Amino acid sequence: MAYMYYHHAAATRPDVARVGEEPIDFTHLFCMTLGDHGLEREVLALFDRQAHMLIARMGEVDPSSVPALAHTIKVTAAKGFSAR
């Protein structure tokens, strides 16, 4: 649902996101999922779960491990979800 809300909000409200600054490149996501909106939701839900898990783990590990966990989130986002 967050995807649908964001996608609609970004399309109708210029204050939500500016062109080129969207946190998710929906065109890329659409291409990578062959236009399957159900698969798009699954991919975004998987990323959401992974990000929440890694953020929670940051509070449980030695501080020296936090940059590696943050890097994992960044790389995952950049490879499949971020605007290029």
PDB file of N, CA, C and O in Angstrom:
ATOM      1  N   MET A   1       0.808  -1.192   0.000  1.00  0.00           N
ATOM      2  CA  MET A   1       0.000   0.000   0.000  1.00  0.00           C
ATOM      3  C   MET A   1       0.856   1.263   0.000  1.00  0.00           C
ATOM      4  O   MET A   1       0.498   2.263  -0.623  1.00  0.00           O
ATOM      5  N   ALA A   2       1.991   1.214   0.701  1.00  0.00           N
ATOM      6  CA  ALA A   2       2.855   2.395   0.721  1.00  0.00           C
ATOM      7  C   ALA A   2       3.297   2.739  -0.697  1.00  0.00           C
ATOM      8  O   ALA A   2       3.388   3.913  -1.056  1.00  0.00           O
ATOM      9  N   TYR A   3       3.571   1.711  -1.501  1.00  0.00           N
ATOM     10  CA  TYR A   3       3.973   1.936  -2.883  1.00  0.00           C
ATOM     11  C   TYR A   3       2.883   2.701  -3.616  1.00  0.00           C
ATOM     12  O   TYR A   3       3.146   3.712  -4.267  1.00  0.00           O
ATOM     13  N   MET A   4       1.658   2.206  -3.503  1.00  0.00           N
ATOM     14  CA  MET A   4       0.561   2.829  -4.235  1.00  0.00           C
ATOM     15  C   MET A   4       0.343   4.259  -3.756  1.00  0.00           C
ATOM     16  O   MET A   4       0.113   5.157  -4.567  1.00  0.00           O
ATOM     17  N   TYR A   5       0.413   4.479  -2.439  1.00  0.00           N
ATOM     18  CA  TYR A   5       0.239   5.829  -1.917  1.00  0.00           C
ATOM     19  C   TYR A   5       1.347   6.734  -2.430  1.00  0.00           C
ATOM     20  O   TYR A   5       1.088   7.830  -2.927  1.00  0.00           O
ATOM     21  N   TYR A   6       2.586   6.266  -2.305  1.00  0.00           N
ATOM     22  CA  TYR A   6       3.702   7.107  -2.724  1.00  0.00           C
ATOM     23  C   TYR A   6       3.608   7.388  -4.214  1.00  0.00           C
ATOM     24  O   TYR A   6       3.749   8.531  -4.648  1.00  0.00           O
ATOM     25  N   HIS A   7       3.370   6.344  -4.993  1.00  0.00           N
ATOM     26  CA  HIS A   7       3.326   6.508  -6.443  1.00  0.00           C
ATOM     27  C   HIS A   7       2.249   7.526  -6.824  1.00  0.00           C
ATOM     28  O   HIS A   7       2.486   8.392  -7.666  1.00  0.00           O
ATOM     29  N   HIS A   8       1.092   7.428  -6.219  1.00  0.00           N
ATOM     30  CA  HIS A   8       0.006   8.370  -6.496  1.00  0.00           C
ATOM     31  C   HIS A   8       0.371   9.770  -5.998  1.00  0.00           C
ATOM     32  O   HIS A   8       0.164  10.759  -6.701  1.00  0.00           O
ATOM     33  N   ALA A   9       0.910   9.844  -4.790  1.00  0.00           N
ATOM     34  CA  ALA A   9       1.245  11.148  -4.211  1.00  0.00           C
ATOM     35  C   ALA A   9       2.324  11.846  -5.037  1.00  0.00           C
ATOM     36  O   ALA A   9       2.242  13.050  -5.280  1.00  0.00           O
ATOM     37  N   ALA A  10       3.312  11.106  -5.459  1.00  0.00           N
ATOM     38  CA  ALA A  10       4.389  11.712  -6.245  1.00  0.00           C
ATOM     39  C   ALA A  10       3.878  12.200  -7.588  1.00  0.00           C
ATOM     40  O   ALA A  10       4.373  13.188  -8.130  1.00  0.00           O
ATOM     41  N   ALA A  11       2.890  11.506  -8.120  1.00  0.00           N
ATOM     42  CA  ALA A  11       2.355  11.892  -9.416  1.00  0.00           C
ATOM     43  C   ALA A  11       1.449  13.116  -9.321  1.00  0.00           C
ATOM     44  O   ALA A  11       1.305  13.863 -10.289  1.00  0.00           O
ATOM     45  N   THR A  12       0.843  13.319  -8.163  1.00  0.00           N
ATOM     46  CA  THR A  12      -0.146  14.388  -8.050  1.00  0.00           C
ATOM     47  C   THR A  12       0.288  15.553  -7.173  1.00  0.00           C
ATOM     48  O   THR A  12      -0.321  16.622  -7.230  1.00  0.00           O
ATOM     49  N   ARG A  13       1.319  15.373  -6.371  1.00  0.00           N
ATOM     50  CA  ARG A  13       1.761  16.439  -5.462  1.00  0.00           C
ATOM     51  C   ARG A  13       3.229  16.729  -5.674  1.00  0.00           C
ATOM     52  O   ARG A  13       4.072  15.919  -5.285  1.00  0.00           O
ATOM     53  N   PRO A  14       3.564  17.851  -6.276  1.00  0.00           N
ATOM     54  CA  PRO A  14       4.961  18.161  -6.528  1.00  0.00           C
ATOM     55  C   PRO A  14       5.783  18.345  -5.259  1.00  0.00           C
ATOM     56  O   PRO A  14       7.008  18.243  -5.306  1.00  0.00           O
ATOM     57  N   ASP A  15       5.133  18.617  -4.118  1.00  0.00           N
ATOM     58  CA  ASP A  15       5.886  18.795  -2.880  1.00  0.00           C
ATOM     59  C   ASP A  15       6.318  17.463  -2.279  1.00  0.00           C
ATOM     60  O   ASP A  15       7.178  17.446  -1.398  1.00  0.00           O
ATOM     61  N   VAL A  16       5.745  16.344  -2.729  1.00  0.00           N
ATOM     62  CA  VAL A  16       6.113  15.032  -2.196  1.00  0.00           C
ATOM     63  C   VAL A  16       7.462  14.603  -2.756  1.00  0.00           C
ATOM     64  O   VAL A  16       8.313  14.117  -2.011  1.00  0.00           O
ATOM     65  N   ALA A  17       7.664  14.772  -4.036  1.00  0.00           N
ATOM     66  CA  ALA A  17       8.937  14.408  -4.654  1.00  0.00           C
ATOM     67  C   ALA A  17       9.095  15.192  -5.944  1.00  0.00           C
ATOM     68  O   ALA A  17       8.123  15.450  -6.653  1.00  0.00           O
ATOM     69  N   ARG A  18      10.306  15.559  -6.231  1.00  0.00           N
ATOM     70  CA  ARG A  18      10.594  16.246  -7.479  1.00  0.00           C
ATOM     71  C   ARG A  18      11.148  15.240  -8.476  1.00  0.00           C
ATOM     72  O   ARG A  18      11.730  14.230  -8.081  1.00  0.00           O
ATOM     73  N   VAL A  19      10.977  15.502  -9.731  1.00  0.00           N
ATOM     74  CA  VAL A  19      11.487  14.616 -10.766  1.00  0.00           C
ATOM     75  C   VAL A  19      12.982  14.426 -10.562  1.00  0.00           C
ATOM     76  O   VAL A  19      13.715  15.393 -10.357  1.00  0.00           O
ATOM     77  N   GLY A  20      13.421  13.204 -10.617  1.00  0.00           N
ATOM     78  CA  GLY A  20      14.826  12.888 -10.427  1.00  0.00           C
ATOM     79  C   GLY A  20      15.210  12.713  -8.973  1.00  0.00           C
ATOM     80  O   GLY A  20      16.342  12.322  -8.687  1.00  0.00           O
ATOM     81  N   GLU A  21      14.304  12.989  -8.039  1.00  0.00           N
ATOM     82  CA  GLU A  21      14.611  12.865  -6.623  1.00  0.00           C
ATOM     83  C   GLU A  21      13.745  11.812  -5.937  1.00  0.00           C
ATOM     84  O   GLU A  21      13.772  11.696  -4.712  1.00  0.00           O
ATOM     85  N   GLU A  22      12.984  11.049  -6.705  1.00  0.00           N
ATOM     86  CA  GLU A  22      12.142  10.034  -6.117  1.00  0.00           C
ATOM     87  C   GLU A  22      13.016   8.982  -5.443  1.00  0.00           C
ATOM     88  O   GLU A  22      14.045   8.586  -5.990  1.00  0.00           O
ATOM     89  N   PRO A  23      12.612   8.530  -4.260  1.00  0.00           N
ATOM     90  CA  PRO A  23      13.420   7.519  -3.586  1.00  0.00           C
ATOM     91  C   PRO A  23      13.375   6.167  -4.288  1.00  0.00           C
ATOM     92  O   PRO A  23      14.261   5.336  -4.091  1.00  0.00           O
ATOM     93  N   ILE A  24      12.356   5.944  -5.098  1.00  0.00           N
ATOM     94  CA  ILE A  24      12.230   4.685  -5.836  1.00  0.00           C
ATOM     95  C   ILE A  24      12.077   5.007  -7.306  1.00  0.00           C
ATOM     96  O   ILE A  24      11.248   5.833  -7.689  1.00  0.00           O
ATOM     97  N   ASP A  25      12.865   4.364  -8.111  1.00  0.00           N
ATOM     98  CA  ASP A  25      12.764   4.523  -9.555  1.00  0.00           C
ATOM     99  C   ASP A  25      11.699   3.543 -10.035  1.00  0.00           C
ATOM    100  O   ASP A  25      11.997   2.386 -10.329  1.00  0.00           O
ATOM    101  N   PHE A  26      10.454   4.017 -10.110  1.00  0.00           N
ATOM    102  CA  PHE A  26       9.344   3.140 -10.460  1.00  0.00           C
ATOM    103  C   PHE A  26       9.433   2.629 -11.887  1.00  0.00           C
ATOM    104  O   PHE A  26       8.934   1.542 -12.181  1.00  0.00           O
ATOM    105  N   THR A  27      10.056   3.386 -12.781  1.00  0.00           N
ATOM    106  CA  THR A  27      10.231   2.914 -14.148  1.00  0.00           C
ATOM    107  C   THR A  27      11.152   1.702 -14.161  1.00  0.00           C
ATOM    108  O   THR A  27      10.870   0.705 -14.825  1.00  0.00           O
ATOM    109  N   HIS A  28      12.247   1.793 -13.428  1.00  0.00           N
ATOM    110  CA  HIS A  28      13.189   0.671 -13.335  1.00  0.00           C
ATOM    111  C   HIS A  28      12.513  -0.533 -12.678  1.00  0.00           C
ATOM    112  O   HIS A  28      12.647  -1.662 -13.152  1.00  0.00           O
ATOM    113  N   LEU A  29      11.788  -0.287 -11.589  1.00  0.00           N
ATOM    114  CA  LEU A  29      11.090  -1.369 -10.903  1.00  0.00           C
ATOM    115  C   LEU A  29      10.084  -2.029 -11.836  1.00  0.00           C
ATOM    116  O   LEU A  29       9.982  -3.256 -11.866  1.00  0.00           O
ATOM    117  N   PHE A  30       9.344  -1.231 -12.594  1.00  0.00           N
ATOM    118  CA  PHE A  30       8.369  -1.749 -13.549  1.00  0.00           C
ATOM    119  C   PHE A  30       9.052  -2.642 -14.583  1.00  0.00           C
ATOM    120  O   PHE A  30       8.562  -3.727 -14.897  1.00  0.00           O
ATOM    121  N   CYS A  31      10.181  -2.181 -15.106  1.00  0.00           N
ATOM    122  CA  CYS A  31      10.920  -2.970 -16.106  1.00  0.00           C
ATOM    123  C   CYS A  31      11.458  -4.262 -15.513  1.00  0.00           C
ATOM    124  O   CYS A  31      11.378  -5.317 -16.141  1.00  0.00           O
ATOM    125  N   MET A  32      12.003  -4.184 -14.316  1.00  0.00           N
ATOM    126  CA  MET A  32      12.601  -5.360 -13.683  1.00  0.00           C
ATOM    127  C   MET A  32      11.558  -6.402 -13.281  1.00  0.00           C
ATOM    128  O   MET A  32      11.875  -7.586 -13.168  1.00  0.00           O
ATOM    129  N   THR A  33      10.323  -5.970 -13.067  1.00  0.00           N
ATOM    130  CA  THR A  33       9.257  -6.903 -12.680  1.00  0.00           C
ATOM    131  C   THR A  33       8.325  -7.186 -13.852  1.00  0.00           C
ATOM    132  O   THR A  33       7.269  -7.796 -13.681  1.00  0.00           O
ATOM    133  N   LEU A  34       8.716  -6.742 -15.034  1.00  0.00           N
ATOM    134  CA  LEU A  34       7.945  -6.954 -16.260  1.00  0.00           C
ATOM    135  C   LEU A  34       6.509  -6.461 -16.125  1.00  0.00           C
ATOM    136  O   LEU A  34       5.581  -7.044 -16.685  1.00  0.00           O
ATOM    137  N   GLY A  35       6.344  -5.379 -15.373  1.00  0.00           N
ATOM    138  CA  GLY A  35       5.037  -4.768 -15.226  1.00  0.00           C
ATOM    139  C   GLY A  35       4.085  -5.492 -14.293  1.00  0.00           C
ATOM    140  O   GLY A  35       2.903  -5.158 -14.219  1.00  0.00           O
ATOM    141  N   ASP A  36       4.600  -6.486 -13.579  1.00  0.00           N
ATOM    142  CA  ASP A  36       3.761  -7.259 -12.654  1.00  0.00           C
ATOM    143  C   ASP A  36       3.673  -6.499 -11.328  1.00  0.00           C
ATOM    144  O   ASP A  36       4.614  -6.509 -10.534  1.00  0.00           O
ATOM    145  N   HIS A  37       2.528  -5.838 -11.098  1.00  0.00           N
ATOM    146  CA  HIS A  37       2.384  -5.006  -9.906  1.00  0.00           C
ATOM    147  C   HIS A  37       2.410  -5.836  -8.623  1.00  0.00           C
ATOM    148  O   HIS A  37       2.856  -5.349  -7.584  1.00  0.00           O
ATOM    149  N   GLY A  38       1.946  -7.064  -8.681  1.00  0.00           N
ATOM    150  CA  GLY A  38       2.031  -7.941  -7.521  1.00  0.00           C
ATOM    151  C   GLY A  38       3.479  -8.228  -7.161  1.00  0.00           C
ATOM    152  O   GLY A  38       3.851  -8.228  -5.988  1.00  0.00           O
ATOM    153  N   LEU A  39       4.291  -8.472  -8.179  1.00  0.00           N
ATOM    154  CA  LEU A  39       5.714  -8.711  -7.951  1.00  0.00           C
ATOM    155  C   LEU A  39       6.390  -7.445  -7.448  1.00  0.00           C
ATOM    156  O   LEU A  39       7.266  -7.516  -6.586  1.00  0.00           O
ATOM    157  N   GLU A  40       5.995  -6.283  -7.973  1.00  0.00           N
ATOM    158  CA  GLU A  40       6.541  -5.021  -7.463  1.00  0.00           C
ATOM    159  C   GLU A  40       6.294  -4.903  -5.966  1.00  0.00           C
ATOM    160  O   GLU A  40       7.197  -4.554  -5.206  1.00  0.00           O
ATOM    161  N   ARG A  41       5.066  -5.196  -5.546  1.00  0.00           N
ATOM    162  CA  ARG A  41       4.736  -5.113  -4.119  1.00  0.00           C
ATOM    163  C   ARG A  41       5.569  -6.112  -3.310  1.00  0.00           C
ATOM    164  O   ARG A  41       6.041  -5.789  -2.220  1.00  0.00           O
ATOM    165  N   GLU A  42       5.748  -7.314  -3.841  1.00  0.00           N
ATOM    166  CA  GLU A  42       6.562  -8.313  -3.143  1.00  0.00           C
ATOM    167  C   GLU A  42       8.005  -7.847  -2.982  1.00  0.00           C
ATOM    168  O   GLU A  42       8.592  -7.987  -1.909  1.00  0.00           O
ATOM    169  N   VAL A  43       8.571  -7.295  -4.045  1.00  0.00           N
ATOM    170  CA  VAL A  43       9.959  -6.822  -4.008  1.00  0.00           C
ATOM    171  C   VAL A  43      10.099  -5.691  -2.992  1.00  0.00           C
ATOM    172  O   VAL A  43      11.038  -5.679  -2.196  1.00  0.00           O
ATOM    173  N   LEU A  44       9.170  -4.746  -3.023  1.00  0.00           N
ATOM    174  CA  LEU A  44       9.236  -3.636  -2.079  1.00  0.00           C
ATOM    175  C   LEU A  44       9.018  -4.109  -0.644  1.00  0.00           C
ATOM    176  O   LEU A  44       9.662  -3.602   0.275  1.00  0.00           O
ATOM    177  N   ALA A  45       8.124  -5.069  -0.441  1.00  0.00           N
ATOM    178  CA  ALA A  45       7.891  -5.611   0.901  1.00  0.00           C
ATOM    179  C   ALA A  45       9.136  -6.335   1.404  1.00  0.00           C
ATOM    180  O   ALA A  45       9.489  -6.228   2.578  1.00  0.00           O
ATOM    181  N   LEU A  46       9.798  -7.070   0.519  1.00  0.00           N
ATOM    182  CA  LEU A  46      11.029  -7.772   0.898  1.00  0.00           C
ATOM    183  C   LEU A  46      12.096  -6.773   1.329  1.00  0.00           C
ATOM    184  O   LEU A  46      12.757  -6.967   2.349  1.00  0.00           O
ATOM    185  N   PHE A  47      12.265  -5.707   0.554  1.00  0.00           N
ATOM    186  CA  PHE A  47      13.242  -4.683   0.923  1.00  0.00           C
ATOM    187  C   PHE A  47      12.866  -4.042   2.253  1.00  0.00           C
ATOM    188  O   PHE A  47      13.731  -3.808   3.097  1.00  0.00           O
ATOM    189  N   ASP A  48      11.585  -3.757   2.443  1.00  0.00           N
ATOM    190  CA  ASP A  48      11.117  -3.149   3.684  1.00  0.00           C
ATOM    191  C   ASP A  48      11.451  -4.035   4.887  1.00  0.00           C
ATOM    192  O   ASP A  48      11.944  -3.551   5.906  1.00  0.00           O
ATOM    193  N   ARG A  49      11.180  -5.328   4.759  1.00  0.00           N
ATOM    194  CA  ARG A  49      11.493  -6.254   5.859  1.00  0.00           C
ATOM    195  C   ARG A  49      12.996  -6.311   6.115  1.00  0.00           C
ATOM    196  O   ARG A  49      13.439  -6.301   7.264  1.00  0.00           O
ATOM    197  N   GLN A  50      13.772  -6.372   5.040  1.00  0.00           N
ATOM    198  CA  GLN A  50      15.229  -6.449   5.201  1.00  0.00           C
ATOM    199  C   GLN A  50      15.758  -5.179   5.865  1.00  0.00           C
ATOM    200  O   GLN A  50      16.586  -5.252   6.773  1.00  0.00           O
ATOM    201  N   ALA A  51      15.289  -4.033   5.420  1.00  0.00           N
ATOM    202  CA  ALA A  51      15.764  -2.775   5.999  1.00  0.00           C
ATOM    203  C   ALA A  51      15.405  -2.683   7.476  1.00  0.00           C
ATOM    204  O   ALA A  51      16.240  -2.288   8.290  1.00  0.00           O
ATOM    205  N   HIS A  52      14.172  -3.043   7.831  1.00  0.00           N
ATOM    206  CA  HIS A  52      13.781  -3.010   9.242  1.00  0.00           C
ATOM    207  C   HIS A  52      14.619  -3.977  10.080  1.00  0.00           C
ATOM    208  O   HIS A  52      15.019  -3.653  11.198  1.00  0.00           O
ATOM    209  N   MET A  53      14.880  -5.159   9.536  1.00  0.00           N
ATOM    210  CA  MET A  53      15.697  -6.141  10.249  1.00  0.00           C
ATOM    211  C   MET A  53      17.117  -5.601  10.484  1.00  0.00           C
ATOM    212  O   MET A  53      17.658  -5.716  11.583  1.00  0.00           O
ATOM    213  N   LEU A  54      17.704  -5.016   9.444  1.00  0.00           N
ATOM    214  CA  LEU A  54      19.071  -4.509   9.578  1.00  0.00           C
ATOM    215  C   LEU A  54      19.139  -3.305  10.508  1.00  0.00           C
ATOM    216  O   LEU A  54      20.097  -3.164  11.268  1.00  0.00           O
ATOM    217  N   ILE A  55      18.146  -2.445  10.457  1.00  0.00           N
ATOM    218  CA  ILE A  55      18.124  -1.291  11.368  1.00  0.00           C
ATOM    219  C   ILE A  55      17.983  -1.765  12.806  1.00  0.00           C
ATOM    220  O   ILE A  55      18.648  -1.239  13.699  1.00  0.00           O
ATOM    221  N   ALA A  56      17.130  -2.746  13.040  1.00  0.00           N
ATOM    222  CA  ALA A  56      16.982  -3.290  14.400  1.00  0.00           C
ATOM    223  C   ALA A  56      18.291  -3.915  14.870  1.00  0.00           C
ATOM    224  O   ALA A  56      18.675  -3.776  16.032  1.00  0.00           O
ATOM    225  N   ARG A  57      18.968  -4.601  13.958  1.00  0.00           N
ATOM    226  CA  ARG A  57      20.237  -5.241  14.319  1.00  0.00           C
ATOM    227  C   ARG A  57      21.293  -4.202  14.682  1.00  0.00           C
ATOM    228  O   ARG A  57      22.178  -4.472  15.495  1.00  0.00           O
ATOM    229  N   MET A  58      21.204  -3.021  14.085  1.00  0.00           N
ATOM    230  CA  MET A  58      22.177  -1.965  14.392  1.00  0.00           C
ATOM    231  C   MET A  58      22.178  -1.624  15.885  1.00  0.00           C
ATOM    232  O   MET A  58      23.223  -1.288  16.441  1.00  0.00           O
ATOM    233  N   GLY A  59      21.032  -1.708  16.524  1.00  0.00           N
ATOM    234  CA  GLY A  59      20.941  -1.407  17.948  1.00  0.00           C
ATOM    235  C   GLY A  59      21.448  -2.526  18.839  1.00  0.00           C
ATOM    236  O   GLY A  59      21.596  -2.347  20.048  1.00  0.00           O
ATOM    237  N   GLU A  60      21.714  -3.684  18.239  1.00  0.00           N
ATOM    238  CA  GLU A  60      22.119  -4.856  19.024  1.00  0.00           C
ATOM    239  C   GLU A  60      23.586  -5.226  18.870  1.00  0.00           C
ATOM    240  O   GLU A  60      24.107  -6.033  19.641  1.00  0.00           O
ATOM    241  N   VAL A  61      24.254  -4.646  17.889  1.00  0.00           N
ATOM    242  CA  VAL A  61      25.628  -5.052  17.598  1.00  0.00           C
ATOM    243  C   VAL A  61      26.626  -4.031  18.115  1.00  0.00           C
ATOM    244  O   VAL A  61      26.264  -2.926  18.520  1.00  0.00           O
ATOM    245  N   ASP A  62      27.872  -4.420  18.090  1.00  0.00           N
ATOM    246  CA  ASP A  62      28.957  -3.510  18.421  1.00  0.00           C
ATOM    247  C   ASP A  62      28.916  -2.335  17.437  1.00  0.00           C
ATOM    248  O   ASP A  62      28.706  -2.545  16.242  1.00  0.00           O
ATOM    249  N   PRO A  63      29.113  -1.113  17.917  1.00  0.00           N
ATOM    250  CA  PRO A  63      29.046   0.055  17.025  1.00  0.00           C
ATOM    251  C   PRO A  63      29.947  -0.045  15.788  1.00  0.00           C
ATOM    252  O   PRO A  63      29.650   0.560  14.757  1.00  0.00           O
ATOM    253  N   SER A  64      31.010  -0.781  15.882  1.00  0.00           N
ATOM    254  CA  SER A  64      31.901  -0.901  14.726  1.00  0.00           C
ATOM    255  C   SER A  64      31.259  -1.703  13.585  1.00  0.00           C
ATOM    256  O   SER A  64      31.737  -1.648  12.452  1.00  0.00           O
ATOM    257  N   SER A  65      30.195  -2.438  13.869  1.00  0.00           N
ATOM    258  CA  SER A  65      29.495  -3.226  12.849  1.00  0.00           C
ATOM    259  C   SER A  65      28.396  -2.444  12.138  1.00  0.00           C
ATOM    260  O   SER A  65      27.897  -2.878  11.099  1.00  0.00           O
ATOM    261  N   VAL A  66      28.016  -1.295  12.691  1.00  0.00           N
ATOM    262  CA  VAL A  66      26.908  -0.523  12.124  1.00  0.00           C
ATOM    263  C   VAL A  66      27.192  -0.065  10.693  1.00  0.00           C
ATOM    264  O   VAL A  66      26.295  -0.164   9.855  1.00  0.00           O
ATOM    265  N   PRO A  67      28.385   0.430  10.369  1.00  0.00           N
ATOM    266  CA  PRO A  67      28.611   0.857   8.981  1.00  0.00           C
ATOM    267  C   PRO A  67      28.402  -0.265   7.957  1.00  0.00           C
ATOM    268  O   PRO A  67      27.902  -0.006   6.862  1.00  0.00           O
ATOM    269  N   ALA A  68      28.765  -1.471   8.286  1.00  0.00           N
ATOM    270  CA  ALA A  68      28.564  -2.590   7.353  1.00  0.00           C
ATOM    271  C   ALA A  68      27.082  -2.862   7.139  1.00  0.00           C
ATOM    272  O   ALA A  68      26.657  -3.153   6.021  1.00  0.00           O
ATOM    273  N   LEU A  69      26.298  -2.770   8.203  1.00  0.00           N
ATOM    274  CA  LEU A  69      24.852  -2.975   8.072  1.00  0.00           C
ATOM    275  C   LEU A  69      24.223  -1.854   7.256  1.00  0.00           C
ATOM    276  O   LEU A  69      23.357  -2.105   6.417  1.00  0.00           O
ATOM    277  N   ALA A  70      24.651  -0.629   7.495  1.00  0.00           N
ATOM    278  CA  ALA A  70      24.140   0.510   6.727  1.00  0.00           C
ATOM    279  C   ALA A  70      24.521   0.370   5.255  1.00  0.00           C
ATOM    280  O   ALA A  70      23.730   0.689   4.367  1.00  0.00           O
ATOM    281  N   HIS A  71      25.726  -0.104   5.008  1.00  0.00           N
ATOM    282  CA  HIS A  71      26.178  -0.304   3.629  1.00  0.00           C
ATOM    283  C   HIS A  71      25.311  -1.353   2.929  1.00  0.00           C
ATOM    284  O   HIS A  71      24.986  -1.199   1.752  1.00  0.00           O
ATOM    285  N   THR A  72      24.941  -2.399   3.632  1.00  0.00           N
ATOM    286  CA  THR A  72      24.073  -3.430   3.057  1.00  0.00           C
ATOM    287  C   THR A  72      22.751  -2.825   2.611  1.00  0.00           C
ATOM    288  O   THR A  72      22.265  -3.132   1.523  1.00  0.00           O
ATOM    289  N   ILE A  73      22.167  -1.970   3.440  1.00  0.00           N
ATOM    290  CA  ILE A  73      20.908  -1.317   3.073  1.00  0.00           C
ATOM    291  C   ILE A  73      21.120  -0.419   1.857  1.00  0.00           C
ATOM    292  O   ILE A  73      20.317  -0.422   0.925  1.00  0.00           O
ATOM    293  N   LYS A  74      22.201   0.346   1.875  1.00  0.00           N
ATOM    294  CA  LYS A  74      22.477   1.276   0.776  1.00  0.00           C
ATOM    295  C   LYS A  74      22.665   0.535  -0.543  1.00  0.00           C
ATOM    296  O   LYS A  74      22.104   0.936  -1.562  1.00  0.00           O
ATOM    297  N   VAL A  75      23.440  -0.531  -0.535  1.00  0.00           N
ATOM    298  CA  VAL A  75      23.711  -1.274  -1.756  1.00  0.00           C
ATOM    299  C   VAL A  75      22.431  -1.929  -2.278  1.00  0.00           C
ATOM    300  O   VAL A  75      22.164  -1.894  -3.479  1.00  0.00           O
ATOM    301  N   THR A  76      21.653  -2.518  -1.397  1.00  0.00           N
ATOM    302  CA  THR A  76      20.405  -3.142  -1.799  1.00  0.00           C
ATOM    303  C   THR A  76      19.477  -2.113  -2.432  1.00  0.00           C
ATOM    304  O   THR A  76      18.860  -2.375  -3.464  1.00  0.00           O
ATOM    305  N   ALA A  77      19.383  -0.957  -1.816  1.00  0.00           N
ATOM    306  CA  ALA A  77      18.519   0.104  -2.340  1.00  0.00           C
ATOM    307  C   ALA A  77      19.030   0.589  -3.701  1.00  0.00           C
ATOM    308  O   ALA A  77      18.244   0.774  -4.630  1.00  0.00           O
ATOM    309  N   ALA A  78      20.316   0.791  -3.813  1.00  0.00           N
ATOM    310  CA  ALA A  78      20.881   1.317  -5.048  1.00  0.00           C
ATOM    311  C   ALA A  78      20.730   0.345  -6.202  1.00  0.00           C
ATOM    312  O   ALA A  78      20.554   0.770  -7.344  1.00  0.00           O
ATOM    313  N   LYS A  79      20.794  -0.942  -5.931  1.00  0.00           N
ATOM    314  CA  LYS A  79      20.728  -1.925  -7.004  1.00  0.00           C
ATOM    315  C   LYS A  79      19.319  -2.122  -7.548  1.00  0.00           C
ATOM    316  O   LYS A  79      19.143  -2.468  -8.716  1.00  0.00           O
ATOM    317  N   GLY A  80      18.325  -1.906  -6.709  1.00  0.00           N
ATOM    318  CA  GLY A  80      17.014  -2.230  -7.205  1.00  0.00           C
ATOM    319  C   GLY A  80      15.930  -1.215  -6.990  1.00  0.00           C
ATOM    320  O   GLY A  80      14.862  -1.319  -7.593  1.00  0.00           O
ATOM    321  N   PHE A  81      16.172  -0.230  -6.146  1.00  0.00           N
ATOM    322  CA  PHE A  81      15.070   0.603  -5.746  1.00  0.00           C
ATOM    323  C   PHE A  81      15.286   2.092  -5.928  1.00  0.00           C
ATOM    324  O   PHE A  81      14.319   2.835  -6.095  1.00  0.00           O
ATOM    325  N   SER A  82      16.500   2.535  -5.901  1.00  0.00           N
ATOM    326  CA  SER A  82      16.749   3.981  -5.922  1.00  0.00           C
ATOM    327  C   SER A  82      16.636   4.561  -7.314  1.00  0.00           C
ATOM    328  O   SER A  82      16.880   3.893  -8.319  1.00  0.00           O
ATOM    329  N   ALA A  83      16.260   5.818  -7.338  1.00  0.00           N
ATOM    330  CA  ALA A  83      16.287   6.547  -8.609  1.00  0.00           C
ATOM    331  C   ALA A  83      17.726   6.624  -9.080  1.00  0.00           C
ATOM    332  O   ALA A  83      18.633   6.798  -8.265  1.00  0.00           O
ATOM    333  N   ARG A  84      17.943   6.501 -10.323  1.00  0.00           N
ATOM    334  CA  ARG A  84      19.311   6.498 -10.864  1.00  0.00           C
ATOM    335  C   ARG A  84      19.777   7.917 -11.094  1.00  0.00           C
ATOM    336  O   ARG A  84      20.901   8.132 -11.546  1.00  0.00           O
TER     337      ARG A  84
END
